[in-house]
Amino acid sequence: MKQIKIKKTDDMLFYDTLDNGLQVFMVPKEKMNTTFVSLNVKYGAIHNEFTPSDDKKMAKVPNGIAHFLEHKMFEQENGVDPMMFYAEKGADVNAYTSLYNTAYHFSCSSHLNENLEYLLDFVQAPYFTDENIAKEKGIIEEEIKMYNDDPYSFLEEQIRFNAFLNHPIKYSIAGTVRDINSITKEHLYTCYNTFYQPSNMFLVISGKFDPETLLEVIKTNQNKKDFPKKGPIKLKKITEDNKVLKEYEEKVMNVEVPKISYGLKIPLKPIKIEPKKGTLYLAIMLDSLFGSTSTFNEEMKEKGYLLSKILIETFPTESHLLVTINADTEYADELLEAIKNRLLDLSISDEDFENKRKMFISNGIYIYEDVNSINRNITNDLILYNEYYPNIDDILNKLNKKEYEIFKNSIKISNTTTLIIKPKTSEGGYDVKS
């Protein structure tokens, strides 16, 4: 087992790769009272076209299947409900599916070894039948309807749909009702057998434990199981144009005030800086332009254009990065115009650059004060960059204004999409100040 010292906090990162390919990352925190464990699969909503492990032909499965599969992993052939198992052990268990990965996680203050073994056991034991799939379809159908009625969920999903032409990132993580109704147990086993192999998974553990003891528990558990050897997973290569699908859309929903989302579809090919460093430069840029302490933010609040803080989200693909700028406002047109004008010049002052860089350095220490944050930080790096950066300060300290200028000049934001959600009026239309 290898280890790296986390310089900022004097913690240690322990990591190893098992014979079956499962990667294990551990950060012990003796002073913590709880432990957070996540078992992650490099399989998310965007992975809907691939070559199955038992075939040579490219297959396309229904959208939403990764999320459906996550739900079905909680139904076991022996009838034991994982939720009940963990409740009896005083632990909290849950799971989520993102665009990029699926994660199964629990937190506990006791019975760690037993809880960890059970996590490995139930995620590595699929049980799909026609009957339990039919039952799940109704449950997920209600979940989809709930998402469709939620303005925040609609805003995030629709802006992605409008931004992309071909990439599956445009589709809802849960899929549509039609997608869900087309899923079969054969679909689920095909996806499970292709993606849920140890070499495509990793464990992240943070909190109170002994790493040597825990690694032995993991190895013993995995050595009891027979995993067939499989080659690398082949995903379909997606060709995506720079232009957006739809430049403008309005939607009337049950909201009190309008909500806007302005999407920037940025091609990655012109950006020559390594991805992690580019992410940090982008974070400095966006926080300087639109952050809570920015001049823009203060001016918009003074004018009454902002009713909430500006929320910025990023959605990377192999060829493009979608940046969305979101806010609540009664002056949608005015705020959007102001955002567009601010984006005409991505320059920031030397002082602002240094302040943001130092802020990110100082904020880094807080990550290691919470077991969930530690776990999430490691997981995000591994999913997005296939590598964890325990000493991010080493990169932050090398960021400089000259390289920022190179990065800034490579950002192309000529392809944009706008989405406005407007409230209903008593007449059934919408009402927004102008």
C-alpha positions as CSV (number, residue, x, y, z in Angstrom):
1,M,0.0,0.0,0.0
2,K,1.3,3.4,-1.0
3,Q,0.9,6.6,0.9
4,I,1.2,10.4,0.3
5,K,1.3,13.1,2.9
6,I,-1.2,15.8,2.6
7,K,1.0,18.8,3.3
8,K,-1.6,21.3,4.3
9,T,-3.1,19.2,7.2
10,D,-0.4,16.5,7.8
11,D,-3.0,13.8,7.0
12,M,-2.0,10.8,5.0
13,L,-3.6,9.4,1.9
14,F,-3.3,5.6,1.6
15,Y,-4.0,4.0,-1.7
16,D,-3.7,0.6,-3.4
17,T,-4.9,-1.3,-6.4
18,L,-6.2,-4.9,-5.7
19,D,-5.4,-7.8,-8.0
20,N,-8.9,-7.6,-9.5
21,G,-8.3,-3.9,-10.4
22,L,-10.4,-2.3,-7.6
23,Q,-8.7,0.9,-6.5
24,V,-8.9,1.9,-2.8
25,F,-8.2,5.4,-1.4
26,M,-8.2,6.0,2.3
27,V,-7.7,9.1,4.5
28,P,-7.8,8.2,8.2
29,K,-8.9,10.9,10.6
30,E,-8.3,9.7,14.2
31,K,-10.1,12.7,15.8
32,M,-13.3,12.1,13.8
33,N,-16.2,10.2,15.3
34,T,-17.6,8.9,12.0
35,T,-16.4,7.2,8.8
36,F,-17.7,7.8,5.3
37,V,-17.4,5.1,2.7
38,S,-18.3,5.3,-1.0
39,L,-18.1,2.6,-3.6
40,N,-18.0,4.3,-7.0
41,V,-18.6,3.0,-10.5
42,K,-17.2,4.9,-13.5
43,Y,-20.6,4.7,-15.1
44,G,-23.1,7.5,-15.4
45,A,-26.0,8.7,-17.4
46,I,-23.9,9.7,-20.4
47,H,-22.6,6.1,-21.0
48,N,-25.5,4.9,-23.1
49,E,-23.6,3.6,-26.2
50,F,-20.8,1.1,-25.7
51,T,-19.5,-2.3,-26.7
52,P,-20.9,-4.8,-24.2
53,S,-18.4,-7.1,-22.4
54,D,-19.8,-10.2,-24.1
55,D,-20.1,-8.8,-27.6
56,K,-18.1,-7.0,-30.3
57,K,-20.9,-4.8,-31.6
58,M,-21.7,-1.3,-30.3
59,A,-24.9,-1.2,-28.3
60,K,-27.3,1.6,-27.4
61,V,-29.3,1.3,-24.3
62,P,-32.3,3.5,-23.1
63,N,-31.5,6.8,-21.5
64,G,-31.8,6.7,-17.7
65,I,-30.6,3.1,-17.4
66,A,-27.7,3.9,-15.1
67,H,-30.1,5.5,-12.6
68,F,-32.5,2.6,-12.9
69,L,-29.7,0.2,-12.3
70,E,-28.7,2.1,-9.2
71,H,-32.2,1.7,-7.8
72,K,-32.3,-2.0,-8.6
73,M,-29.1,-2.8,-6.7
74,F,-31.0,-2.2,-3.5
75,E,-33.1,-5.3,-4.2
76,Q,-31.3,-8.5,-3.2
77,E,-32.1,-12.1,-4.1
78,N,-32.0,-13.2,-0.4
79,G,-34.7,-10.6,0.4
80,V,-32.5,-8.6,2.7
81,D,-33.1,-4.8,2.3
82,P,-29.8,-3.0,2.4
83,M,-31.6,0.1,3.9
84,M,-32.8,-2.1,6.8
85,F,-29.5,-3.7,7.2
86,Y,-27.7,-0.4,7.7
87,A,-30.5,1.1,9.8
88,E,-30.0,-1.9,12.3
89,K,-26.3,-1.1,12.4
90,G,-26.9,2.6,13.1
91,A,-25.6,3.6,9.7
92,D,-26.9,5.9,7.0
93,V,-26.8,4.5,3.5
94,N,-27.7,6.0,0.1
95,A,-26.7,6.2,-3.5
96,Y,-26.8,8.6,-6.4
97,T,-26.3,8.6,-10.2
98,S,-24.7,11.5,-11.9
99,L,-23.9,12.2,-15.5
100,Y,-20.5,10.7,-15.0
101,N,-20.7,8.0,-12.2
102,T,-22.7,6.0,-9.8
103,A,-21.9,5.9,-6.1
104,Y,-23.1,3.8,-3.2
105,H,-22.2,5.2,0.2
106,F,-22.7,5.0,3.9
107,S,-21.6,6.7,7.1
108,C,-21.3,5.1,10.5
109,S,-19.6,5.4,13.9
110,S,-19.5,1.7,14.6
111,H,-19.6,-1.8,12.9
112,L,-17.4,-0.3,10.1
113,N,-15.9,-3.6,8.9
114,E,-19.3,-5.3,8.7
115,N,-20.9,-2.3,7.0
116,L,-18.0,-2.1,4.5
117,E,-18.2,-5.8,3.6
118,Y,-21.9,-5.6,3.1
119,L,-21.5,-2.6,0.8
120,L,-19.2,-4.7,-1.4
121,D,-21.4,-7.7,-1.2
122,F,-24.7,-6.1,-2.2
123,V,-23.3,-3.9,-5.0
124,Q,-21.5,-6.9,-6.4
125,A,-24.6,-9.2,-6.4
126,P,-27.1,-8.0,-9.0
127,Y,-30.6,-9.5,-9.0
128,F,-32.9,-8.4,-11.8
129,T,-36.2,-10.1,-12.7
130,D,-39.1,-9.1,-15.0
131,E,-41.2,-8.7,-11.9
132,N,-39.0,-6.4,-9.8
133,I,-38.2,-4.3,-12.9
134,A,-41.9,-3.8,-13.6
135,K,-42.4,-2.7,-10.0
136,E,-39.5,-0.2,-10.2
137,K,-40.8,1.4,-13.4
138,G,-43.8,2.9,-11.6
139,I,-41.5,4.3,-8.8
140,I,-39.1,6.0,-11.2
141,E,-41.9,7.3,-13.3
142,E,-43.2,9.2,-10.3
143,E,-39.7,10.5,-9.7
144,I,-39.4,11.7,-13.3
145,K,-42.7,13.6,-13.0
146,M,-41.5,15.2,-9.8
147,Y,-38.3,16.4,-11.6
148,N,-40.3,17.7,-14.5
149,D,-42.4,19.8,-12.2
150,D,-39.4,21.2,-10.3
151,P,-38.2,24.4,-11.9
152,Y,-34.6,24.0,-10.7
153,S,-34.3,20.5,-12.1
154,F,-36.0,21.6,-15.3
155,L,-33.6,24.6,-15.6
156,E,-30.5,22.4,-15.3
157,E,-31.7,19.7,-17.6
158,Q,-33.2,21.8,-20.3
159,I,-30.2,24.1,-20.7
160,R,-28.0,21.0,-21.3
161,F,-30.5,19.7,-23.8
162,N,-30.6,23.0,-25.7
163,A,-26.8,23.4,-25.6
164,F,-25.8,20.0,-27.2
165,L,-26.7,18.4,-30.5
166,N,-25.4,14.9,-30.2
167,H,-23.7,14.2,-26.9
168,P,-25.8,12.2,-24.4
169,I,-25.1,14.8,-21.7
170,K,-28.1,16.6,-23.1
171,Y,-30.5,14.0,-21.7
172,S,-32.0,13.7,-18.3
173,I,-30.2,11.5,-15.8
174,A,-33.4,9.7,-15.0
175,G,-34.5,9.4,-18.6
176,T,-38.1,9.9,-19.8
177,V,-41.1,7.8,-19.0
178,R,-40.8,6.3,-22.4
179,D,-37.1,5.4,-21.8
180,I,-37.9,3.8,-18.5
181,N,-40.7,1.7,-19.9
182,S,-38.4,0.2,-22.5
183,I,-35.8,-1.1,-20.0
184,T,-35.6,-4.9,-19.7
185,K,-33.6,-7.1,-17.3
186,E,-31.3,-8.0,-20.3
187,H,-30.5,-4.3,-20.6
188,L,-29.6,-4.1,-16.9
189,Y,-27.4,-7.2,-16.9
190,T,-25.6,-5.9,-20.1
191,C,-24.8,-2.6,-18.4
192,Y,-23.9,-4.2,-15.1
193,N,-21.6,-6.8,-16.6
194,T,-19.9,-4.2,-18.7
195,F,-19.4,-1.4,-16.2
196,Y,-19.6,-2.9,-12.7
197,Q,-16.3,-4.7,-12.9
198,P,-13.7,-4.1,-10.2
199,S,-11.3,-2.5,-12.6
200,N,-13.9,0.2,-13.4
201,M,-14.7,0.9,-9.7
202,F,-13.0,2.5,-6.7
203,L,-13.5,2.8,-3.0
204,V,-13.0,6.0,-1.0
205,I,-12.9,5.8,2.8
206,S,-12.5,8.8,5.1
207,G,-12.8,9.0,8.9
208,K,-11.9,7.0,11.9
209,F,-10.2,3.7,11.0
210,D,-6.9,1.8,10.7
211,P,-6.0,1.7,7.0
212,E,-4.0,-1.5,7.3
213,T,-6.8,-3.4,9.0
214,L,-9.4,-2.0,6.6
215,L,-7.4,-2.9,3.5
216,E,-7.1,-6.5,4.7
217,V,-10.9,-6.6,5.2
218,I,-11.4,-5.4,1.6
219,K,-8.8,-7.9,0.2
220,T,-10.3,-10.8,2.0
221,N,-13.8,-9.9,0.8
222,Q,-12.7,-9.6,-2.8
223,N,-10.6,-12.7,-2.8
224,K,-13.7,-14.7,-2.0
225,K,-15.3,-13.7,-5.3
226,D,-14.6,-14.7,-8.9
227,F,-14.5,-11.9,-11.4
228,P,-14.0,-12.8,-15.0
229,K,-11.2,-10.9,-16.7
230,K,-12.5,-8.3,-19.1
231,G,-10.8,-5.9,-21.5
232,P,-11.1,-2.1,-21.5
233,I,-14.5,-0.6,-21.8
234,K,-15.2,0.8,-25.3
235,L,-17.4,3.8,-25.4
236,K,-18.8,5.3,-28.6
237,K,-16.9,8.4,-29.7
238,I,-19.3,11.3,-30.0
239,T,-18.9,14.1,-32.6
240,E,-20.2,17.3,-31.3
241,D,-20.5,20.6,-33.2
242,N,-19.6,24.0,-31.6
243,K,-23.1,25.4,-32.3
244,V,-26.0,24.9,-29.9
245,L,-29.3,23.2,-30.6
246,K,-31.5,26.1,-29.5
247,E,-30.3,29.6,-28.7
248,Y,-33.3,30.8,-26.8
249,E,-36.3,29.3,-24.9
250,E,-39.0,30.5,-22.5
251,K,-41.0,28.2,-20.3
252,V,-44.0,29.1,-18.1
253,M,-44.0,27.2,-14.8
254,N,-45.3,27.5,-11.3
255,V,-42.7,29.9,-9.9
256,E,-43.0,33.1,-8.0
257,V,-40.2,34.9,-9.8
258,P,-38.4,34.3,-13.1
259,K,-35.4,32.1,-13.3
260,I,-32.7,32.4,-15.9
261,S,-29.9,30.2,-17.2
262,Y,-27.3,31.4,-19.6
263,G,-25.2,28.6,-21.1
264,L,-21.8,29.0,-22.7
265,K,-20.7,26.1,-24.9
266,I,-16.9,26.3,-24.9
267,P,-14.8,24.1,-27.2
268,L,-11.9,22.5,-25.4
269,K,-9.6,21.9,-28.4
270,P,-8.1,25.5,-28.3
271,I,-7.3,25.1,-24.6
272,K,-3.8,23.7,-24.3
273,I,-3.5,23.9,-20.5
274,E,-3.8,20.6,-18.6
275,P,-7.4,20.0,-17.4
276,K,-7.0,20.4,-13.7
277,K,-5.1,23.6,-14.0
278,G,-7.6,24.8,-16.6
279,T,-10.4,24.1,-14.1
280,L,-8.7,26.3,-11.5
281,Y,-8.1,29.2,-13.9
282,L,-11.8,28.9,-14.9
283,A,-12.9,29.0,-11.3
284,I,-10.8,32.1,-10.7
285,M,-12.2,33.7,-13.8
286,L,-15.9,33.0,-13.0
287,D,-15.6,33.9,-9.3
288,S,-13.9,37.2,-10.3
289,L,-16.6,38.0,-12.9
290,F,-19.7,36.8,-11.1
291,G,-18.9,35.8,-7.5
292,S,-20.6,37.1,-4.4
293,T,-17.8,39.7,-3.8
294,S,-17.6,40.7,-7.5
295,T,-18.3,44.3,-8.7
296,F,-20.9,42.8,-11.1
297,N,-22.8,41.1,-8.2
298,E,-22.9,44.3,-6.2
299,E,-24.1,46.4,-9.2
300,M,-26.8,44.0,-10.1
301,K,-28.1,43.9,-6.5
302,E,-28.1,47.7,-6.3
303,K,-30.2,47.9,-9.5
304,G,-32.5,45.3,-8.1
305,Y,-31.7,42.8,-10.9
306,L,-30.7,40.0,-8.5
307,L,-33.0,38.2,-6.1
308,S,-30.5,35.4,-5.4
309,K,-26.8,34.8,-5.6
310,I,-25.5,33.8,-9.0
311,L,-25.1,30.0,-9.3
312,I,-22.5,28.8,-11.8
313,E,-22.3,25.1,-12.9
314,T,-20.0,23.3,-15.3
315,F,-20.6,20.2,-17.4
316,P,-17.5,18.9,-19.1
317,T,-17.5,16.5,-22.1
318,E,-14.6,15.2,-24.2
319,S,-14.9,18.1,-26.6
320,H,-16.8,20.9,-24.9
321,L,-17.4,22.5,-21.6
322,L,-20.9,23.9,-20.8
323,V,-20.8,26.7,-18.3
324,T,-24.2,27.8,-17.0
325,I,-24.9,31.1,-15.2
326,N,-28.1,30.9,-13.2
327,A,-30.1,33.4,-11.1
328,D,-33.6,34.5,-9.9
329,T,-34.6,37.9,-11.2
330,E,-37.6,40.0,-11.9
331,Y,-35.6,41.7,-14.7
332,A,-34.6,38.8,-16.9
333,D,-33.8,40.7,-20.0
334,E,-31.8,43.4,-18.2
335,L,-29.8,40.8,-16.2
336,L,-29.1,38.7,-19.3
337,E,-27.9,41.7,-21.2
338,A,-25.6,42.7,-18.3
339,I,-24.1,39.1,-18.1
340,K,-23.5,39.2,-21.9
341,N,-21.7,42.6,-21.6
342,R,-19.6,41.4,-18.7
343,L,-18.5,38.4,-20.8
344,L,-17.2,40.6,-23.6
345,D,-14.0,41.1,-21.6
346,L,-12.7,38.2,-19.5
347,S,-9.8,40.2,-18.1
348,I,-9.3,40.5,-14.3
349,S,-6.9,42.6,-12.4
350,D,-3.6,41.3,-11.0
351,E,-5.0,42.0,-7.5
352,D,-8.2,40.1,-8.1
353,F,-6.3,37.2,-9.6
354,E,-4.0,36.9,-6.5
355,N,-6.9,37.3,-4.1
356,K,-8.8,34.5,-5.7
357,R,-5.8,32.3,-5.9
358,K,-5.0,32.8,-2.2
359,M,-8.6,32.3,-1.3
360,F,-8.6,28.9,-2.9
361,I,-5.4,28.0,-1.1
362,S,-6.9,29.0,2.3
363,N,-10.2,27.3,1.6
364,G,-8.5,24.0,0.9
365,I,-7.9,23.2,4.5
366,Y,-11.6,23.1,5.2
367,I,-12.0,20.1,2.9
368,Y,-10.1,17.9,5.4
369,E,-12.2,18.9,8.4
370,D,-15.2,16.9,7.2
371,V,-15.3,13.2,6.2
372,N,-18.0,13.8,3.5
373,S,-15.9,16.6,1.9
374,I,-12.8,14.6,1.9
375,N,-14.6,11.7,0.2
376,R,-16.4,13.9,-2.3
377,N,-13.1,15.7,-3.2
378,I,-11.3,12.5,-4.0
379,T,-14.3,11.1,-5.9
380,N,-14.7,14.2,-8.1
381,D,-11.0,14.2,-9.1
382,L,-11.0,10.5,-10.0
383,I,-14.1,10.8,-12.1
384,L,-13.2,14.0,-13.9
385,Y,-9.4,13.6,-14.2
386,N,-8.8,9.9,-13.5
387,E,-6.3,11.1,-10.9
388,Y,-6.5,12.5,-7.3
389,Y,-4.6,15.7,-6.4
390,P,-4.1,15.5,-2.6
391,N,-1.7,18.5,-2.7
392,I,-3.7,20.9,-4.8
393,D,-1.6,23.8,-3.4
394,D,1.3,22.6,-5.5
395,I,-0.8,23.5,-8.6
396,L,-2.3,26.6,-7.1
397,N,1.1,28.0,-6.2
398,K,2.2,27.7,-9.8
399,L,-0.8,29.6,-11.2
400,N,0.2,32.9,-12.6
401,K,-1.3,35.9,-14.4
402,K,0.7,35.3,-17.6
403,E,-0.6,31.8,-18.0
404,Y,-4.1,33.0,-17.1
405,E,-4.0,35.4,-20.0
406,I,-3.1,32.5,-22.4
407,F,-6.0,30.5,-20.9
408,K,-8.4,33.5,-21.2
409,N,-7.5,34.0,-24.8
410,S,-8.3,30.4,-25.6
411,I,-11.8,30.6,-24.3
412,K,-14.4,30.9,-27.1
413,I,-17.9,31.9,-26.0
414,S,-19.6,32.7,-29.2
415,N,-22.0,29.8,-28.9
416,T,-24.6,30.4,-26.2
417,T,-28.1,29.4,-25.2
418,T,-30.6,31.2,-23.0
419,L,-33.4,29.7,-20.9
420,I,-36.0,31.7,-19.0
421,I,-38.6,30.2,-16.7
422,K,-41.5,32.7,-16.2
423,P,-44.3,32.6,-13.6
424,K,-47.9,32.0,-14.5
425,T,-50.4,34.8,-14.2
426,S,-54.0,34.7,-13.3
427,E,-54.8,34.8,-17.1
428,G,-52.6,31.8,-17.7
429,G,-49.7,33.8,-19.4
430,Y,-46.6,35.1,-17.7
431,D,-45.6,38.3,-16.0
432,V,-42.1,39.7,-15.8
433,K,-40.9,43.3,-15.2
434,S,-39.0,45.0,-17.9
